[in-house]
Amino acid sequence: MSMFRLMAMGLVAGVALGCSGEKLLPTPYMFAILAGPGAVATAPGVSVTVKDAERRVDITIDGKPFTSYLWRAGQRKPILYPLLAPDGTTLTRGNPPLPGERTDHPHHTGLWFNYSNVNNIDYWNNSDAIKPEARAKYGSIDHDRIVSSKSGATSGELVTESTWYPASDVPSVGSNQTAHVLHQTTRYVFSKLTIDGKPARSIDMTVTLKALQTSVFHDDKDGMLGMRVAHFMESATAKPEVLRDANGIATPVAAPTAGATGVYRTSEGKVGDDAWGTRGKWCELSGSTADGKAETIAVLDHSGNPNYPTYWHARDYGLFAVNPLGAHGFEPKGPALNFTLDQGKSATFHYRVILISGTVTPEALNHQSDVFDSEK
């Protein structure tokens, strides 16, 4: 059975368990390709197709699916999902998780951008798994509009706007009356390229946050750019543990290691479990599928970002995140950062996510980092 058919089954019939044990009904969407032949354009280049009525934007490369930008009700933030390597391998965990995948942390969906503690409101851990009586502690990021989209021969672009609300449930665009906290503008650039002789795809995310009220990003480990990877990209060294969010809610994490092959590596030479909580200009995660295909995800930091170089919130169970604002969260003996944006002020974060079918050398990633860093 194809991966896409499995994804369809998971999206239509799957059920995930939330951090409190309740069942989460799946969001009823799926890639257009699941509808059958002819559902995806076959034109060469990078195609960015807006489907407002379906609350999604589909991105294809040479007619093959890459990812979709989604703002479905219940997500609590916009996401890119799934992420597919050039050879078609899905590199993100199912949403909801597919059979055999871990079901912890239901808020880990695709690729996202948020933070766990802004003015004492948690935007990271929010999902439908949060019980109604606890939702006052969790915020939502509401997609407002597509500003622009553009397709091209080697890259495509999408610009969006969204709003951070200190409320867990945003009924619909423009209807939430709670005080807005942050305005977010995100520019995505989707590209096809070759790295170290291997086919690759990249996503540039340039996120500008403007404070609509003074906003304190209290020092915490859970942030900012994150993704949840497929099971084969998890680490075989993962052990069962219980993790807690910013509000103290516990989430048990099981450790099914059969088929897990992922290994982290940073620009500073940290490998495997040693990568977590360390700083570097890039971090990569490589693993092999059950049929022996090597796949790599690399994330590049930019020297123009706040608190460069970033900390890597690279967890063995499959969370791969970039967090420049969690200094004390990773180095408890050091001072807390508590990054603050005064009302009316802005900060911009710029990252490049690269998906490679194959493995690449540190020298190749250093070169990619230098190229990225030379760009404004």
C-alpha positions, 0 to 999 in steps of 0.5 A: 500500500502506498504511503499516500494511501496510508496517509489517507486512511490515517487522516480519515479514520485515525484517532490519536490520544491527547496528553490527558488521554482523551481521543482526538478526532482527525482533521478531515483533510488530505492531500489533493493527490489522494483523490486520484490521477490528475489531482496534482498539476504536472507542470515543471517548476515550483507551483504554489496553489491557493485553495481558500475554500479548503483553508490550504495552499498546496506546494508541488515541485515538478508536479510532485507534492512537497507540502501544504500550508494549512489553517484548519479549525482546531490546529491552534496555529498554521502549519506546513504538513506533510513534508516530503523529500525529493524522492517522495518519502514523508519526513513528518509524523502523521496527523493524526499519527499513523499506525505504529507511530507515537501518539504523544504531544498532539500539538506536534503537527507538521512544521510550525512556529510559536512559543510556550510562554508569551506573557504567561500564555502557552502557544506551543502546547495548545491542542484539542487535548487540553481540557476546557477548564485549562484552556485559559492558560493557552493561546491560539495563532489565527491565520488572517489572510494570504497576502500573496503567492507566486510560482516559479521555475526554481522557487515559489513564494507564499506570504501570510499574516496571522494574529496571536491571541491570549485565548485557546479558541478562536471562533473565526477570523476577525471574530475574536474580541480578546486583546491581540498580542502579536501580529505575525507576517511570514514569508515562505520560499519553497525551492528545488536545489542540489546539495552535495550531488543529492536532490534537495528541497528547501523552505525559507521561513522569514517570520516578523513578529510585531508586538501589539502589546508589550510581549515578554517571551519568558525563558522556556525550552519549548519554541520556536520553529518546530517539526515532528518527524516520521518514526524512522527519523527518531532516535533508537536511543530514546527511552520512556519518559514523562515530559511537562509543558509550561503549565506542568501538564505531564505527557508520557512518551513511550519508546518504540525504537524498532525502525528508528534510525535518526541521528542528530549532528550539529555544526559544532560536532555534537552528535546524537543525544549530545546535540540537545540544548547546545548551540550551533549555526545548523543542525541536521537529522539523518535516518534510513527508511525500512527499505534502506533509503537515506534521508536528511533534514537540515535546519540553518540558523541565520546570524541576523536572528535574535540570540544567534547562534540558536539552541537546538531543542533536538529530542530523541523521540522525534521533536526537532526544534530551533529555540533561540529564546530558551537560554536558561531552559537549556543552560540552567546555571545561566541567566534567563533571557526573557526576550521582550518586545515593547509595544509597536516593536518588531523582531524577525526570525529567518530559518532555512529548512532543507530536505535531502534524499541522501546524506551530505557532509558537514562541509556541504552544510557549512557551505549552505550555511555560509550562502544562507548567512550571506543573504539579507 
